[in-house]
Amino acid sequence: MKYTHVILGGTGHIGAALSTALLQKQQKVMIIGHDPAKAAEWTVKGAAYEVADIRDTARLKELFGQAERLFVLNPNAAPDKDIDAVEREQIGSILNALEGAELKKIVAASTYGAQPGDHIFDLGALYELEQGLAKLDIPLAVIRSAYYMSNFDQAIPAVREKGELTTLFPADFKLPMVAPADIGAFAAKLMLDDQTGLFFLEGPETYSNQDVAETFGKLLHKTVNVVTVPEADWKDFMIKGGFSEKAAESFANMTKLTISQQSEIPTAQHGPTTLFHYLKKQLQFNNA
């Protein structure tokens, strides 16, 4: 059986928004996930759901062979592992599974700042994915997305209880940010058309962690202070938070590059979701 769209990573923030958008367009969708418990949620919505270990190349090849168009999102490795090694193993499996594939198009999720290099967290791994996909004889669209607003989801308990937002970035350092749902919506457009190339996606404006703290404060009617972790303490802070030593080093290297390499991207697409509306929704969800 052929599906018009197969989604690798279809149950997270981005994939769920993409899958929902395609189903609303009456598209024939297969979601590839790792959790069998999520099958019922998606089959009732009209999608097929297949369970696969992303490192099982033969299984991925079987499922990719049922696709006309494929969305690729390399799942984050667990932070207590050697993230660089695990994510590159996953990427190798994806690329090997795509050898000889007959697809009309691939859309891939990547990140601002993707670049060659080792031990720079997702920046290096996703660049490797981009390059590997580009070598295939398949039309390709790559979405490099700005800093995910969802990175602040995990801060909600401390913001509520202590009035603190902890960050590695300087409090006033502004970043382009984007809501994952906007990435999913943009990916859906690319899955449905024939555009190819490199696309940059961010939200309506840039924000600093001070802006984030003030937005939390407005929504919660309380003062929220930014707590900046000094660079000398980054690795220890990450390790105490559950990161392996190698993952902590990689994350620290990525953070340094993010701070030092910021530049405007004049060709960026802009999603509509503001930080205020994103955080408001998350606070309501976490309060339910």
C-alpha positions in Angstrom: 0.0 0.0 0.0 1.2 3.5 -0.8 0.7 6.5 1.5 0.9 10.0 0.1 2.8 11.0 3.2 4.9 9.1 5.7 6.0 11.0 8.8 9.1 9.9 10.7 8.8 11.5 14.1 5.0 12.1 13.8 4.0 12.2 17.4 6.1 15.0 18.9 5.3 18.7 18.9 6.3 19.2 15.2 5.2 15.9 13.8 1.8 16.0 15.5 1.0 19.4 14.0 2.2 18.2 10.6 0.3 15.0 10.7 -2.9 16.8 11.9 -2.6 19.3 9.1 -2.2 16.6 6.4 -5.1 14.6 7.8 -7.3 17.7 7.7 -6.4 17.9 4.0 -7.7 14.3 3.6 -4.3 13.0 2.9 -3.3 9.4 3.3 -0.8 9.5 6.2 1.4 6.9 7.9 3.1 7.8 11.1 6.3 6.0 12.2 6.7 6.1 16.0 8.5 4.2 18.7 5.7 4.0 21.2 2.9 1.5 20.6 0.7 3.2 23.1 0.2 6.2 20.8 -1.3 4.1 18.0 -4.9 4.4 19.1 -4.7 8.2 19.3 -3.7 8.4 15.6 -5.6 5.6 14.1 -8.8 7.1 15.4 -7.9 10.3 13.5 -7.5 8.4 10.3 -3.7 7.8 10.1 -1.9 4.5 9.9 0.6 4.0 12.7 3.7 1.8 12.5 6.1 1.1 15.3 9.8 1.0 14.5 13.2 1.4 16.1 14.9 4.1 14.2 18.1 2.1 14.3 16.4 -0.8 12.5 17.4 0.0 9.0 15.6 -2.9 7.4 12.3 -1.9 9.1 12.7 1.8 8.1 13.4 0.7 4.5 10.2 -1.4 4.4 8.1 1.6 5.7 9.8 4.2 3.5 9.0 2.0 0.5 5.3 2.7 1.2 5.7 6.4 0.9 5.2 8.9 -2.0 6.5 11.8 0.2 8.5 11.5 3.4 9.0 13.8 6.4 12.2 13.2 8.3 12.8 14.3 11.9 15.7 12.8 13.7 14.5 12.2 17.3 16.6 13.6 20.1 18.8 11.1 21.9 18.4 10.7 25.6 20.7 13.3 27.3 22.3 10.7 29.7 23.8 9.0 26.6 26.6 10.1 24.2 24.2 12.2 22.2 26.5 12.8 19.3 27.2 9.1 18.8 23.5 8.0 19.2 22.1 10.7 16.9 24.7 10.0 14.2 23.9 6.3 14.5 20.2 7.2 13.9 21.0 9.4 10.9 23.1 6.6 9.4 20.2 4.2 9.7 17.8 6.7 8.1 20.2 7.4 5.2 20.9 3.7 4.6 17.2 3.0 4.6 16.7 5.6 1.9 19.2 4.0 -0.5 17.3 3.2 -3.7 14.1 4.7 -2.4 11.7 6.0 -5.0 10.1 9.1 -3.5 8.5 12.2 -5.0 10.0 14.4 -2.2 11.6 14.5 1.2 11.1 17.3 3.7 13.6 17.3 6.6 13.7 19.1 9.9 16.9 20.9 10.8 18.1 23.8 12.9 19.5 27.3 12.7 23.2 27.1 12.9 23.6 23.7 11.4 27.3 23.3 10.4 30.0 20.7 10.1 31.6 19.7 13.3 31.8 17.1 16.1 30.6 17.5 19.7 28.3 20.5 18.9 25.1 18.7 19.7 22.3 19.0 17.0 24.3 21.6 15.0 26.7 18.9 13.7 24.3 16.0 13.6 21.6 17.7 11.6 24.1 19.2 9.2 25.2 15.6 8.5 21.6 14.6 7.9 21.1 17.5 5.5 24.3 16.6 3.5 23.3 12.9 3.4 19.8 13.6 2.1 21.2 16.0 -0.5 23.3 13.2 -2.0 20.1 11.2 -2.8 18.5 11.6 -6.2 15.3 12.8 -4.5 13.8 16.3 -4.5 14.6 17.8 -1.0 13.3 20.6 1.2 15.1 21.3 4.4 13.6 23.5 7.2 16.1 25.1 9.4 14.1 26.3 12.4 14.9 28.8 15.0 15.1 28.1 18.8 12.0 26.2 19.8 9.7 28.0 22.2 9.0 24.5 23.6 12.4 24.6 25.2 10.8 26.7 28.0 8.2 24.0 28.8 10.4 22.3 31.2 11.0 25.6 33.1 7.3 26.0 34.0 7.5 24.2 37.4 10.4 26.3 38.6 8.8 29.5 37.2 5.6 28.7 39.1 7.1 27.6 42.4 10.3 29.7 42.7 9.7 32.6 40.2 13.0 31.7 38.5 13.9 31.1 34.9 17.3 29.4 34.7 19.3 29.7 31.4 22.8 29.4 30.0 22.3 32.5 27.8 22.9 36.0 29.0 19.5 37.4 30.2 19.5 40.1 27.4 20.7 37.9 24.6 18.0 37.9 21.9 17.3 34.8 19.8 14.9 34.1 16.9 12.3 31.7 18.3 9.5 29.7 16.8 6.6 27.6 18.0 6.8 23.9 17.0 3.2 24.0 15.7 4.3 26.7 13.2 7.1 24.4 12.0 4.6 21.6 11.6 2.2 23.9 9.6 5.1 25.1 7.4 6.2 21.5 6.8 2.7 20.5 5.7 2.8 23.2 3.0 6.1 21.8 1.8 4.9 18.2 1.9 2.0 19.3 -0.4 3.9 21.3 -3.0 7.0 20.9 -5.2 9.3 23.6 -3.6 12.8 22.4 -2.8 15.8 24.0 -1.2 16.8 25.4 2.2 14.1 27.3 4.2 14.6 29.2 7.4 11.7 29.6 9.8 11.3 31.7 12.9 8.5 33.4 14.8 7.2 37.0 14.5 10.0 38.5 16.5 13.2 37.8 18.5 13.2 37.3 22.3 15.7 37.2 25.1 15.3 35.2 28.3 14.5 38.4 30.1 11.6 38.8 27.6 10.5 35.2 28.4 10.7 35.8 32.2 8.6 39.0 31.8 6.1 37.2 29.7 5.8 34.4 32.3 5.4 37.2 34.9 2.5 38.8 33.0 0.7 35.5 32.6 1.2 34.4 36.2 0.8 37.8 37.8 4.1 37.5 39.6 7.8 38.5 39.3 9.9 36.0 37.5 13.7 36.5 37.6 16.3 35.2 35.2 19.1 33.1 36.7 22.0 32.9 34.3 24.5 30.0 34.8 28.1 31.2 34.4 29.9 29.6 31.5 32.4 28.0 33.9 29.5 26.1 35.5 27.7 25.0 32.3 28.9 21.5 32.2 28.4 20.8 35.9 24.9 22.3 35.7 24.0 20.0 32.8 25.5 16.9 34.5 23.5 17.6 37.6 20.4 17.9 35.4 20.9 14.3 34.0 23.3 14.9 31.1 26.2 12.6 30.5 29.6 14.2 30.6 29.9 14.0 26.8 26.4 15.3 26.2 27.1 18.2 28.6 30.2 19.1 26.7 28.4 18.9 23.4 25.6 21.1 24.7 28.0 23.7 26.1 29.8 23.8 22.7 26.5 24.3 20.9 25.6 27.1 23.3 28.9 28.9 22.7 28.4 28.8 18.9 24.8 30.0 19.2 25.9 33.1 21.2 28.9 33.9 19.0 27.4 33.2 15.5 24.0 35.1 15.7 23.1 36.9 12.5 19.9 38.0 10.8 18.5 35.8 8.0 16.7 38.1 5.5 15.1 35.3 3.7 13.5 33.7 6.8 9.8 32.7 6.8 7.8 33.8 9.8 5.3 31.7 11.8 2.4 33.6 13.4 2.6 32.4 17.0 4.0 34.9 19.5 5.9 33.9 22.6 3.0 35.3 24.7 0.4 33.1 23.0 2.7 30.0 23.1 3.4 30.3 26.8 -0.2 31.1 27.6 -1.3 27.9 26.0 1.4 25.9 27.8 0.5 27.3 31.2 -3.1 26.4 30.6 -2.2 22.9 29.5 0.1 22.4 32.5 -2.6 23.8 34.9 -5.3 21.4 33.6 
